[in-house]
Amino acid sequence: MSENERDMKDFVETYRLKVLEYEALDEEIDTLIMQYGGQAENMPYEALRRYRKLARKRDEVQNEMRVLEQMLMPSDEGDGDSE
């Protein structure tokens, strides 16, 4: 197996783990918010704090996923090269 193939497998595995992490955070957020009628404004302070912390973490993971997506599937558009 070439180094490129190994690197690609590592990127794919990292991406897969990030997707699982994102989905777990999303489910935890859904469960939390549904305890309060599906509306964050119904949450007590501590629950709202937890909700915001989970949402920030989920956003961070989503951004990491986007970076990995760009590395795994580079686009030819907008790279500034003209032929």
PyMOL Python script that loads the backbone (N, CA, C, O; Angstrom):
from pymol import cmd

cmd.read_pdbstr("""\
ATOM      1  N   MET A   1       0.846  -1.171   0.000  1.00  0.00           N
ATOM      2  CA  MET A   1       0.000   0.000   0.000  1.00  0.00           C
ATOM      3  C   MET A   1       0.889   1.231   0.000  1.00  0.00           C
ATOM      4  O   MET A   1       1.824   1.336   0.794  1.00  0.00           O
ATOM      5  N   SER A   2       0.590   2.157  -0.894  1.00  0.00           N
ATOM      6  CA  SER A   2       1.408   3.364  -0.990  1.00  0.00           C
ATOM      7  C   SER A   2       1.090   4.320   0.168  1.00  0.00           C
ATOM      8  O   SER A   2       0.075   4.190   0.851  1.00  0.00           O
ATOM      9  N   GLU A   3       1.977   5.262   0.354  1.00  0.00           N
ATOM     10  CA  GLU A   3       1.785   6.243   1.426  1.00  0.00           C
ATOM     11  C   GLU A   3       0.521   7.068   1.181  1.00  0.00           C
ATOM     12  O   GLU A   3      -0.201   7.390   2.124  1.00  0.00           O
ATOM     13  N   ASN A   4       0.247   7.417  -0.097  1.00  0.00           N
ATOM     14  CA  ASN A   4      -0.972   8.161  -0.423  1.00  0.00           C
ATOM     15  C   ASN A   4      -2.220   7.380  -0.052  1.00  0.00           C
ATOM     16  O   ASN A   4      -3.168   7.941   0.498  1.00  0.00           O
ATOM     17  N   GLU A   5      -2.222   6.093  -0.348  1.00  0.00           N
ATOM     18  CA  GLU A   5      -3.368   5.251  -0.014  1.00  0.00           C
ATOM     19  C   GLU A   5      -3.561   5.164   1.501  1.00  0.00           C
ATOM     20  O   GLU A   5      -4.685   5.198   2.003  1.00  0.00           O
ATOM     21  N   ARG A   6      -2.460   5.053   2.201  1.00  0.00           N
ATOM     22  CA  ARG A   6      -2.507   4.987   3.664  1.00  0.00           C
ATOM     23  C   ARG A   6      -3.043   6.312   4.228  1.00  0.00           C
ATOM     24  O   ARG A   6      -3.888   6.318   5.123  1.00  0.00           O
ATOM     25  N   ASP A   7      -2.541   7.428   3.694  1.00  0.00           N
ATOM     26  CA  ASP A   7      -3.017   8.743   4.130  1.00  0.00           C
ATOM     27  C   ASP A   7      -4.510   8.896   3.858  1.00  0.00           C
ATOM     28  O   ASP A   7      -5.252   9.400   4.701  1.00  0.00           O
ATOM     29  N   MET A   8      -4.942   8.464   2.687  1.00  0.00           N
ATOM     30  CA  MET A   8      -6.354   8.568   2.330  1.00  0.00           C
ATOM     31  C   MET A   8      -7.207   7.726   3.277  1.00  0.00           C
ATOM     32  O   MET A   8      -8.270   8.169   3.711  1.00  0.00           O
ATOM     33  N   LYS A   9      -6.754   6.530   3.597  1.00  0.00           N
ATOM     34  CA  LYS A   9      -7.489   5.678   4.545  1.00  0.00           C
ATOM     35  C   LYS A   9      -7.569   6.352   5.910  1.00  0.00           C
ATOM     36  O   LYS A   9      -8.607   6.304   6.570  1.00  0.00           O
ATOM     37  N   ASP A  10      -6.472   6.982   6.335  1.00  0.00           N
ATOM     38  CA  ASP A  10      -6.467   7.689   7.615  1.00  0.00           C
ATOM     39  C   ASP A  10      -7.465   8.845   7.601  1.00  0.00           C
ATOM     40  O   ASP A  10      -8.201   9.042   8.567  1.00  0.00           O
ATOM     41  N   PHE A  11      -7.491   9.614   6.502  1.00  0.00           N
ATOM     42  CA  PHE A  11      -8.443  10.722   6.379  1.00  0.00           C
ATOM     43  C   PHE A  11      -9.874  10.209   6.416  1.00  0.00           C
ATOM     44  O   PHE A  11     -10.727  10.789   7.088  1.00  0.00           O
ATOM     45  N   VAL A  12     -10.139   9.127   5.697  1.00  0.00           N
ATOM     46  CA  VAL A  12     -11.487   8.561   5.650  1.00  0.00           C
ATOM     47  C   VAL A  12     -11.899   8.078   7.043  1.00  0.00           C
ATOM     48  O   VAL A  12     -13.030   8.319   7.466  1.00  0.00           O
ATOM     49  N   GLU A  13     -11.011   7.410   7.751  1.00  0.00           N
ATOM     50  CA  GLU A  13     -11.319   6.923   9.094  1.00  0.00           C
ATOM     51  C   GLU A  13     -11.548   8.093  10.056  1.00  0.00           C
ATOM     52  O   GLU A  13     -12.466   8.055  10.875  1.00  0.00           O
ATOM     53  N   THR A  14     -10.726   9.115   9.958  1.00  0.00           N
ATOM     54  CA  THR A  14     -10.902  10.303  10.792  1.00  0.00           C
ATOM     55  C   THR A  14     -12.250  10.950  10.501  1.00  0.00           C
ATOM     56  O   THR A  14     -12.964  11.355  11.419  1.00  0.00           O
ATOM     57  N   TYR A  15     -12.592  11.044   9.221  1.00  0.00           N
ATOM     58  CA  TYR A  15     -13.876  11.622   8.831  1.00  0.00           C
ATOM     59  C   TYR A  15     -15.024  10.787   9.394  1.00  0.00           C
ATOM     60  O   TYR A  15     -15.988  11.337   9.926  1.00  0.00           O
ATOM     61  N   ARG A  16     -14.929   9.493   9.281  1.00  0.00           N
ATOM     62  CA  ARG A  16     -15.972   8.589   9.789  1.00  0.00           C
ATOM     63  C   ARG A  16     -16.179   8.797  11.288  1.00  0.00           C
ATOM     64  O   ARG A  16     -17.314   8.845  11.763  1.00  0.00           O
ATOM     65  N   LEU A  17     -15.084   8.918  12.023  1.00  0.00           N
ATOM     66  CA  LEU A  17     -15.175   9.138  13.462  1.00  0.00           C
ATOM     67  C   LEU A  17     -15.795  10.494  13.783  1.00  0.00           C
ATOM     68  O   LEU A  17     -16.554  10.615  14.745  1.00  0.00           O
ATOM     69  N   LYS A  18     -15.480  11.507  12.992  1.00  0.00           N
ATOM     70  CA  LYS A  18     -16.072  12.836  13.182  1.00  0.00           C
ATOM     71  C   LYS A  18     -17.577  12.801  12.915  1.00  0.00           C
ATOM     72  O   LYS A  18     -18.349  13.448  13.623  1.00  0.00           O
ATOM     73  N   VAL A  19     -17.993  12.048  11.897  1.00  0.00           N
ATOM     74  CA  VAL A  19     -19.421  11.918  11.602  1.00  0.00           C
ATOM     75  C   VAL A  19     -20.129  11.267  12.791  1.00  0.00           C
ATOM     76  O   VAL A  19     -21.198  11.723  13.198  1.00  0.00           O
ATOM     77  N   LEU A  20     -19.550  10.219  13.345  1.00  0.00           N
ATOM     78  CA  LEU A  20     -20.142   9.556  14.500  1.00  0.00           C
ATOM     79  C   LEU A  20     -20.206  10.499  15.706  1.00  0.00           C
ATOM     80  O   LEU A  20     -21.198  10.513  16.435  1.00  0.00           O
ATOM     81  N   GLU A  21     -19.167  11.269  15.907  1.00  0.00           N
ATOM     82  CA  GLU A  21     -19.140  12.232  17.007  1.00  0.00           C
ATOM     83  C   GLU A  21     -20.222  13.290  16.803  1.00  0.00           C
ATOM     84  O   GLU A  21     -20.937  13.644  17.741  1.00  0.00           O
ATOM     85  N   TYR A  22     -20.338  13.791  15.577  1.00  0.00           N
ATOM     86  CA  TYR A  22     -21.355  14.793  15.256  1.00  0.00           C
ATOM     87  C   TYR A  22     -22.751  14.237  15.524  1.00  0.00           C
ATOM     88  O   TYR A  22     -23.578  14.900  16.151  1.00  0.00           O
ATOM     89  N   GLU A  23     -23.008  13.036  15.053  1.00  0.00           N
ATOM     90  CA  GLU A  23     -24.329  12.423  15.224  1.00  0.00           C
ATOM     91  C   GLU A  23     -24.660  12.208  16.699  1.00  0.00           C
ATOM     92  O   GLU A  23     -25.805  12.396  17.109  1.00  0.00           O
ATOM     93  N   ALA A  24     -23.676  11.817  17.491  1.00  0.00           N
ATOM     94  CA  ALA A  24     -23.895  11.616  18.928  1.00  0.00           C
ATOM     95  C   ALA A  24     -24.220  12.942  19.615  1.00  0.00           C
ATOM     96  O   ALA A  24     -25.125  13.012  20.447  1.00  0.00           O
ATOM     97  N   LEU A  25     -23.485  13.980  19.265  1.00  0.00           N
ATOM     98  CA  LEU A  25     -23.755  15.301  19.841  1.00  0.00           C
ATOM     99  C   LEU A  25     -25.136  15.796  19.425  1.00  0.00           C
ATOM    100  O   LEU A  25     -25.872  16.351  20.242  1.00  0.00           O
ATOM    101  N   ASP A  26     -25.484  15.598  18.165  1.00  0.00           N
ATOM    102  CA  ASP A  26     -26.774  16.036  17.655  1.00  0.00           C
ATOM    103  C   ASP A  26     -27.917  15.315  18.376  1.00  0.00           C
ATOM    104  O   ASP A  26     -28.928  15.926  18.722  1.00  0.00           O
ATOM    105  N   GLU A  27     -27.744  14.034  18.593  1.00  0.00           N
ATOM    106  CA  GLU A  27     -28.771  13.261  19.312  1.00  0.00           C
ATOM    107  C   GLU A  27     -28.888  13.720  20.761  1.00  0.00           C
ATOM    108  O   GLU A  27     -29.991  13.825  21.299  1.00  0.00           O
ATOM    109  N   GLU A  28     -27.755  13.991  21.385  1.00  0.00           N
ATOM    110  CA  GLU A  28     -27.769  14.473  22.766  1.00  0.00           C
ATOM    111  C   GLU A  28     -28.474  15.826  22.857  1.00  0.00           C
ATOM    112  O   GLU A  28     -29.235  16.071  23.793  1.00  0.00           O
ATOM    113  N   ILE A  29     -28.220  16.696  21.892  1.00  0.00           N
ATOM    114  CA  ILE A  29     -28.887  18.001  21.851  1.00  0.00           C
ATOM    115  C   ILE A  29     -30.391  17.817  21.664  1.00  0.00           C
ATOM    116  O   ILE A  29     -31.190  18.446  22.357  1.00  0.00           O
ATOM    117  N   ASP A  30     -30.767  16.959  20.735  1.00  0.00           N
ATOM    118  CA  ASP A  30     -32.195  16.708  20.493  1.00  0.00           C
ATOM    119  C   ASP A  30     -32.888  16.184  21.746  1.00  0.00           C
ATOM    120  O   ASP A  30     -33.980  16.633  22.094  1.00  0.00           O
ATOM    121  N   THR A  31     -32.248  15.235  22.418  1.00  0.00           N
ATOM    122  CA  THR A  31     -32.825  14.666  23.627  1.00  0.00           C
ATOM    123  C   THR A  31     -32.997  15.736  24.698  1.00  0.00           C
ATOM    124  O   THR A  31     -34.037  15.807  25.353  1.00  0.00           O
ATOM    125  N   LEU A  32     -31.982  16.561  24.872  1.00  0.00           N
ATOM    126  CA  LEU A  32     -32.026  17.617  25.873  1.00  0.00           C
ATOM    127  C   LEU A  32     -33.131  18.616  25.573  1.00  0.00           C
ATOM    128  O   LEU A  32     -33.920  18.956  26.455  1.00  0.00           O
ATOM    129  N   ILE A  33     -33.190  19.082  24.352  1.00  0.00           N
ATOM    130  CA  ILE A  33     -34.172  20.115  24.021  1.00  0.00           C
ATOM    131  C   ILE A  33     -35.610  19.572  24.061  1.00  0.00           C
ATOM    132  O   ILE A  33     -36.546  20.305  24.381  1.00  0.00           O
ATOM    133  N   MET A  34     -35.772  18.295  23.736  1.00  0.00           N
ATOM    134  CA  MET A  34     -37.111  17.708  23.765  1.00  0.00           C
ATOM    135  C   MET A  34     -37.634  17.556  25.199  1.00  0.00           C
ATOM    136  O   MET A  34     -38.842  17.448  25.412  1.00  0.00           O
ATOM    137  N   GLN A  35     -36.738  17.548  26.165  1.00  0.00           N
ATOM    138  CA  GLN A  35     -37.158  17.501  27.570  1.00  0.00           C
ATOM    139  C   GLN A  35     -37.884  18.786  27.979  1.00  0.00           C
ATOM    140  O   GLN A  35     -38.570  18.833  29.000  1.00  0.00           O
ATOM    141  N   TYR A  36     -37.715  19.825  27.158  1.00  0.00           N
ATOM    142  CA  TYR A  36     -38.304  21.126  27.458  1.00  0.00           C
ATOM    143  C   TYR A  36     -39.231  21.583  26.338  1.00  0.00           C
ATOM    144  O   TYR A  36     -39.294  22.765  26.000  1.00  0.00           O
ATOM    145  N   GLY A  37     -39.944  20.619  25.776  1.00  0.00           N
ATOM    146  CA  GLY A  37     -40.953  20.930  24.772  1.00  0.00           C
ATOM    147  C   GLY A  37     -40.397  21.350  23.426  1.00  0.00           C
ATOM    148  O   GLY A  37     -41.109  21.938  22.612  1.00  0.00           O
ATOM    149  N   GLY A  38     -39.126  21.051  23.187  1.00  0.00           N
ATOM    150  CA  GLY A  38     -38.527  21.370  21.891  1.00  0.00           C
ATOM    151  C   GLY A  38     -38.146  22.834  21.723  1.00  0.00           C
ATOM    152  O   GLY A  38     -37.870  23.278  20.609  1.00  0.00           O
ATOM    153  N   GLN A  39     -38.130  23.578  22.807  1.00  0.00           N
ATOM    154  CA  GLN A  39     -37.818  25.008  22.721  1.00  0.00           C
ATOM    155  C   GLN A  39     -36.782  25.396  23.765  1.00  0.00           C
ATOM    156  O   GLN A  39     -36.972  25.185  24.962  1.00  0.00           O
ATOM    157  N   ALA A  40     -35.696  25.961  23.290  1.00  0.00           N
ATOM    158  CA  ALA A  40     -34.604  26.348  24.188  1.00  0.00           C
ATOM    159  C   ALA A  40     -35.059  27.383  25.215  1.00  0.00           C
ATOM    160  O   ALA A  40     -34.548  27.405  26.335  1.00  0.00           O
ATOM    161  N   GLU A  41     -36.010  28.235  24.849  1.00  0.00           N
ATOM    162  CA  GLU A  41     -36.451  29.270  25.792  1.00  0.00           C
ATOM    163  C   GLU A  41     -37.186  28.688  27.007  1.00  0.00           C
ATOM    164  O   GLU A  41     -37.391  29.392  27.995  1.00  0.00           O
ATOM    165  N   ASN A  42     -37.580  27.419  26.944  1.00  0.00           N
ATOM    166  CA  ASN A  42     -38.223  26.755  28.083  1.00  0.00           C
ATOM    167  C   ASN A  42     -37.211  26.117  29.031  1.00  0.00           C
ATOM    168  O   ASN A  42     -37.588  25.600  30.083  1.00  0.00           O
ATOM    169  N   MET A  43     -35.942  26.149  28.670  1.00  0.00           N
ATOM    170  CA  MET A  43     -34.916  25.473  29.466  1.00  0.00           C
ATOM    171  C   MET A  43     -34.491  26.311  30.663  1.00  0.00           C
ATOM    172  O   MET A  43     -34.364  27.532  30.564  1.00  0.00           O
ATOM    173  N   PRO A  44     -34.273  25.641  31.801  1.00  0.00           N
ATOM    174  CA  PRO A  44     -33.663  26.359  32.930  1.00  0.00           C
ATOM    175  C   PRO A  44     -32.199  26.677  32.592  1.00  0.00           C
ATOM    176  O   PRO A  44     -31.626  26.142  31.643  1.00  0.00           O
ATOM    177  N   TYR A  45     -31.628  27.552  33.391  1.00  0.00           N
ATOM    178  CA  TYR A  45     -30.284  28.066  33.110  1.00  0.00           C
ATOM    179  C   TYR A  45     -29.255  26.964  32.875  1.00  0.00           C
ATOM    180  O   TYR A  45     -28.537  27.004  31.876  1.00  0.00           O
ATOM    181  N   GLU A  46     -29.167  25.991  33.761  1.00  0.00           N
ATOM    182  CA  GLU A  46     -28.140  24.938  33.633  1.00  0.00           C
ATOM    183  C   GLU A  46     -28.342  24.105  32.372  1.00  0.00           C
ATOM    184  O   GLU A  46     -27.371  23.754  31.701  1.00  0.00           O
ATOM    185  N   ALA A  47     -29.583  23.786  32.045  1.00  0.00           N
ATOM    186  CA  ALA A  47     -29.863  23.022  30.826  1.00  0.00           C
ATOM    187  C   ALA A  47     -29.509  23.852  29.592  1.00  0.00           C
ATOM    188  O   ALA A  47     -28.969  23.325  28.619  1.00  0.00           O
ATOM    189  N   LEU A  48     -29.808  25.126  29.635  1.00  0.00           N
ATOM    190  CA  LEU A  48     -29.473  26.012  28.509  1.00  0.00           C
ATOM    191  C   LEU A  48     -27.961  26.124  28.341  1.00  0.00           C
ATOM    192  O   LEU A  48     -27.450  26.142  27.221  1.00  0.00           O
ATOM    193  N   ARG A  49     -27.256  26.199  29.457  1.00  0.00           N
ATOM    194  CA  ARG A  49     -25.785  26.221  29.396  1.00  0.00           C
ATOM    195  C   ARG A  49     -25.238  24.960  28.750  1.00  0.00           C
ATOM    196  O   ARG A  49     -24.341  25.014  27.909  1.00  0.00           O
ATOM    197  N   ARG A  50     -25.789  23.827  29.154  1.00  0.00           N
ATOM    198  CA  ARG A  50     -25.363  22.536  28.577  1.00  0.00           C
ATOM    199  C   ARG A  50     -25.700  22.480  27.101  1.00  0.00           C
ATOM    200  O   ARG A  50     -24.882  22.038  26.295  1.00  0.00           O
ATOM    201  N   TYR A  51     -26.879  22.917  26.740  1.00  0.00           N
ATOM    202  CA  TYR A  51     -27.318  22.957  25.337  1.00  0.00           C
ATOM    203  C   TYR A  51     -26.349  23.790  24.490  1.00  0.00           C
ATOM    204  O   TYR A  51     -25.926  23.358  23.418  1.00  0.00           O
ATOM    205  N   ARG A  52     -26.007  24.964  24.971  1.00  0.00           N
ATOM    206  CA  ARG A  52     -25.096  25.848  24.222  1.00  0.00           C
ATOM    207  C   ARG A  52     -23.702  25.232  24.096  1.00  0.00           C
ATOM    208  O   ARG A  52     -23.065  25.335  23.048  1.00  0.00           O
ATOM    209  N   LYS A  53     -23.236  24.594  25.166  1.00  0.00           N
ATOM    210  CA  LYS A  53     -21.924  23.944  25.126  1.00  0.00           C
ATOM    211  C   LYS A  53     -21.917  22.810  24.095  1.00  0.00           C
ATOM    212  O   LYS A  53     -20.976  22.688  23.311  1.00  0.00           O
ATOM    213  N   LEU A  54     -22.963  21.988  24.099  1.00  0.00           N
ATOM    214  CA  LEU A  54     -23.074  20.899  23.126  1.00  0.00           C
ATOM    215  C   LEU A  54     -23.174  21.441  21.703  1.00  0.00           C
ATOM    216  O   LEU A  54     -22.566  20.896  20.782  1.00  0.00           O
ATOM    217  N   ALA A  55     -23.939  22.509  21.526  1.00  0.00           N
ATOM    218  CA  ALA A  55     -24.101  23.093  20.190  1.00  0.00           C
ATOM    219  C   ALA A  55     -22.774  23.648  19.672  1.00  0.00           C
ATOM    220  O   ALA A  55     -22.457  23.500  18.492  1.00  0.00           O
ATOM    221  N   ARG A  56     -22.004  24.283  20.547  1.00  0.00           N
ATOM    222  CA  ARG A  56     -20.679  24.788  20.130  1.00  0.00           C
ATOM    223  C   ARG A  56     -19.769  23.643  19.723  1.00  0.00           C
ATOM    224  O   ARG A  56     -19.075  23.718  18.709  1.00  0.00           O
ATOM    225  N   LYS A  57     -19.775  22.578  20.523  1.00  0.00           N
ATOM    226  CA  LYS A  57     -18.938  21.409  20.209  1.00  0.00           C
ATOM    227  C   LYS A  57     -19.376  20.787  18.885  1.00  0.00           C
ATOM    228  O   LYS A  57     -18.537  20.421  18.062  1.00  0.00           O
ATOM    229  N   ARG A  58     -20.690  20.666  18.679  1.00  0.00           N
ATOM    230  CA  ARG A  58     -21.202  20.112  17.425  1.00  0.00           C
ATOM    231  C   ARG A  58     -20.759  20.972  16.244  1.00  0.00           C
ATOM    232  O   ARG A  58     -20.376  20.441  15.202  1.00  0.00           O
ATOM    233  N   ASP A  59     -20.807  22.303  16.399  1.00  0.00           N
ATOM    234  CA  ASP A  59     -20.348  23.206  15.334  1.00  0.00           C
ATOM    235  C   ASP A  59     -18.862  23.013  15.041  1.00  0.00           C
ATOM    236  O   ASP A  59     -18.445  23.024  13.883  1.00  0.00           O
ATOM    237  N   GLU A  60     -18.067  22.836  16.095  1.00  0.00           N
ATOM    238  CA  GLU A  60     -16.631  22.601  15.916  1.00  0.00           C
ATOM    239  C   GLU A  60     -16.385  21.314  15.132  1.00  0.00           C
ATOM    240  O   GLU A  60     -15.560  21.284  14.219  1.00  0.00           O
ATOM    241  N   VAL A  61     -17.099  20.260  15.491  1.00  0.00           N
ATOM    242  CA  VAL A  61     -16.947  18.977  14.809  1.00  0.00           C
ATOM    243  C   VAL A  61     -17.384  19.104  13.352  1.00  0.00           C
ATOM    244  O   VAL A  61     -16.745  18.550  12.458  1.00  0.00           O
ATOM    245  N   GLN A  62     -18.472  19.832  13.116  1.00  0.00           N
ATOM    246  CA  GLN A  62     -18.938  20.031  11.742  1.00  0.00           C
ATOM    247  C   GLN A  62     -17.880  20.774  10.918  1.00  0.00           C
ATOM    248  O   GLN A  62     -17.645  20.433   9.759  1.00  0.00           O
ATOM    249  N   ASN A  63     -17.251  21.776  11.508  1.00  0.00           N
ATOM    250  CA  ASN A  63     -16.186  22.495  10.798  1.00  0.00           C
ATOM    251  C   ASN A  63     -15.007  21.574  10.496  1.00  0.00           C
ATOM    252  O   ASN A  63     -14.423  21.648   9.414  1.00  0.00           O
ATOM    253  N   GLU A  64     -14.657  20.713  11.441  1.00  0.00           N
ATOM    254  CA  GLU A  64     -13.579  19.745  11.208  1.00  0.00           C
ATOM    255  C   GLU A  64     -13.960  18.795  10.070  1.00  0.00           C
ATOM    256  O   GLU A  64     -13.120  18.433   9.246  1.00  0.00           O
ATOM    257  N   MET A  65     -15.224  18.402  10.034  1.00  0.00           N
ATOM    258  CA  MET A  65     -15.691  17.531   8.953  1.00  0.00           C
ATOM    259  C   MET A  65     -15.552  18.234   7.596  1.00  0.00           C
ATOM    260  O   MET A  65     -15.143  17.620   6.610  1.00  0.00           O
ATOM    261  N   ARG A  66     -15.891  19.508   7.559  1.00  0.00           N
ATOM    262  CA  ARG A  66     -15.795  20.265   6.302  1.00  0.00           C
ATOM    263  C   ARG A  66     -14.355  20.355   5.815  1.00  0.00           C
ATOM    264  O   ARG A  66     -14.088  20.242   4.619  1.00  0.00           O
ATOM    265  N   VAL A  67     -13.434  20.558   6.742  1.00  0.00           N
ATOM    266  CA  VAL A  67     -12.013  20.607   6.370  1.00  0.00           C
ATOM    267  C   VAL A  67     -11.588  19.253   5.791  1.00  0.00           C
ATOM    268  O   VAL A  67     -10.920  19.190   4.759  1.00  0.00           O
ATOM    269  N   LEU A  68     -11.980  18.190   6.463  1.00  0.00           N
ATOM    270  CA  LEU A  68     -11.638  16.848   5.967  1.00  0.00           C
ATOM    271  C   LEU A  68     -12.282  16.584   4.605  1.00  0.00           C
ATOM    272  O   LEU A  68     -11.660  15.980   3.731  1.00  0.00           O
ATOM    273  N   GLU A  69     -13.521  17.034   4.424  1.00  0.00           N
ATOM    274  CA  GLU A  69     -14.189  16.867   3.131  1.00  0.00           C
ATOM    275  C   GLU A  69     -13.401  17.559   2.024  1.00  0.00           C
ATOM    276  O   GLU A  69     -13.240  17.011   0.933  1.00  0.00           O
ATOM    277  N   GLN A  70     -12.917  18.748   2.304  1.00  0.00           N
ATOM    278  CA  GLN A  70     -12.129  19.482   1.311  1.00  0.00           C
ATOM    279  C   GLN A  70     -10.823  18.770   1.001  1.00  0.00           C
ATOM    280  O   GLN A  70     -10.346  18.804  -0.134  1.00  0.00           O
ATOM    281  N   MET A  71     -10.250  18.132   1.994  1.00  0.00           N
ATOM    282  CA  MET A  71      -9.009  17.391   1.779  1.00  0.00           C
ATOM    283  C   MET A  71      -9.268  16.101   0.997  1.00  0.00           C
ATOM    284  O   MET A  71      -8.450  15.683   0.178  1.00  0.00           O
ATOM    285  N   LEU A  72     -10.425  15.476   1.267  1.00  0.00           N
ATOM    286  CA  LEU A  72     -10.755  14.213   0.608  1.00  0.00           C
ATOM    287  C   LEU A  72     -11.279  14.412  -0.805  1.00  0.00           C
ATOM    288  O   LEU A  72     -11.051  13.577  -1.680  1.00  0.00           O
ATOM    289  N   MET A  73     -11.976  15.508  -1.026  1.00  0.00           N
ATOM    290  CA  MET A  73     -12.598  15.760  -2.324  1.00  0.00           C
ATOM    291  C   MET A  73     -12.274  17.169  -2.792  1.00  0.00           C
ATOM    292  O   MET A  73     -13.150  18.034  -2.815  1.00  0.00           O
ATOM    293  N   PRO A  74     -11.031  17.403  -3.162  1.00  0.00           N
ATOM    294  CA  PRO A  74     -10.658  18.757  -3.590  1.00  0.00           C
ATOM    295  C   PRO A  74     -11.431  19.150  -4.843  1.00  0.00           C
ATOM    296  O   PRO A  74     -11.679  18.337  -5.734  1.00  0.00           O
ATOM    297  N   SER A  75     -11.792  20.391  -4.877  1.00  0.00           N
ATOM    298  CA  SER A  75     -12.550  20.927  -6.003  1.00  0.00           C
ATOM    299  C   SER A  75     -11.595  21.582  -6.997  1.00  0.00           C
ATOM    300  O   SER A  75     -10.606  22.200  -6.604  1.00  0.00           O
ATOM    301  N   ASP A  76     -11.894  21.443  -8.266  1.00  0.00           N
ATOM    302  CA  ASP A  76     -11.103  22.124  -9.295  1.00  0.00           C
ATOM    303  C   ASP A  76     -11.543  23.566  -9.450  1.00  0.00           C
ATOM    304  O   ASP A  76     -10.814  24.375 -10.023  1.00  0.00           O
ATOM    305  N   GLU A  77     -12.725  23.902  -8.947  1.00  0.00           N
ATOM    306  CA  GLU A  77     -13.260  25.246  -9.082  1.00  0.00           C
ATOM    307  C   GLU A  77     -12.571  26.184  -8.122  1.00  0.00           C
ATOM    308  O   GLU A  77     -12.277  25.825  -6.982  1.00  0.00           O
ATOM    309  N   GLY A  78     -12.315  27.399  -8.595  1.00  0.00           N
ATOM    310  CA  GLY A  78     -11.809  28.437  -7.748  1.00  0.00           C
ATOM    311  C   GLY A  78     -10.399  28.277  -7.248  1.00  0.00           C
ATOM    312  O   GLY A  78     -10.014  28.936  -6.282  1.00  0.00           O
ATOM    313  N   ASP A  79      -9.605  27.410  -7.882  1.00  0.00           N
ATOM    314  CA  ASP A  79      -8.243  27.234  -7.393  1.00  0.00           C
ATOM    315  C   ASP A  79      -7.266  28.211  -8.046  1.00  0.00           C
ATOM    316  O   ASP A  79      -6.071  28.205  -7.752  1.00  0.00           O
ATOM    317  N   GLY A  80      -7.791  29.041  -8.929  1.00  0.00           N
ATOM    318  CA  GLY A  80      -6.965  30.072  -9.536  1.00  0.00           C
ATOM    319  C   GLY A  80      -6.141  29.615 -10.715  1.00  0.00           C
ATOM    320  O   GLY A  80      -5.496  30.450 -11.349  1.00  0.00           O
ATOM    321  N   ASP A  81      -6.123  28.344 -11.043  1.00  0.00           N
ATOM    322  CA  ASP A  81      -5.371  27.856 -12.178  1.00  0.00           C
ATOM    323  C   ASP A  81      -6.202  27.999 -13.445  1.00  0.00           C
ATOM    324  O   ASP A  81      -7.362  27.590 -13.486  1.00  0.00           O
ATOM    325  N   SER A  82      -5.614  28.569 -14.454  1.00  0.00           N
ATOM    326  CA  SER A  82      -6.294  28.683 -15.750  1.00  0.00           C
ATOM    327  C   SER A  82      -5.454  27.982 -16.783  1.00  0.00           C
ATOM    328  O   SER A  82      -4.231  28.116 -16.814  1.00  0.00           O
ATOM    329  N   GLU A  83      -6.125  27.235 -17.627  1.00  0.00           N
ATOM    330  CA  GLU A  83      -5.370  26.556 -18.685  1.00  0.00           C
ATOM    331  C   GLU A  83      -5.769  27.106 -20.020  1.00  0.00           C
ATOM    332  O   GLU A  83      -5.250  26.669 -21.048  1.00  0.00           O
TER     333      GLU A  83
END
""", "prot")
cmd.dss("prot")
cmd.show_as("cartoon", "prot")
cmd.util.cbc("prot")
cmd.orient("prot")
